[in-house]
Amino acid sequence: MYSTQLYKRLKNMSEEELIKKELEETRLQIKVAYFKLSQATDVMLVESVVLELKSLETKHDYLLKRLKEVNEK
């Protein structure tokens, strides 16, 4: 749950800043997922992390597209 101070900061950010922040967080999540993949030994865990990575990479691509659209305005 977001703290009140964090909510106020996010509320005052521009759309571009919010997208950049989300991109930063997504990149970190991708790094964590790659680490989890390197540690996974069970086939089901590997499959799970691969799906997680695909989802995060799709999100990353979407955010890049949105950032480009916002910057073109």
C-alpha angles and dihedrals in degrees: 000000000000118000118236092251093051091048091052091050092049091046091057095048122103120243089254092053091048092051091048090050091049090049090052091050092046092051089053091049089052091052090050091049091052089051090050089050091053090052099042115108102169119081092227091052091049091051090048093052092045089055090047090052092049090051093048093047090051089050090048091052091049092050091050089052091049092048090053091049092049092049091051092058 
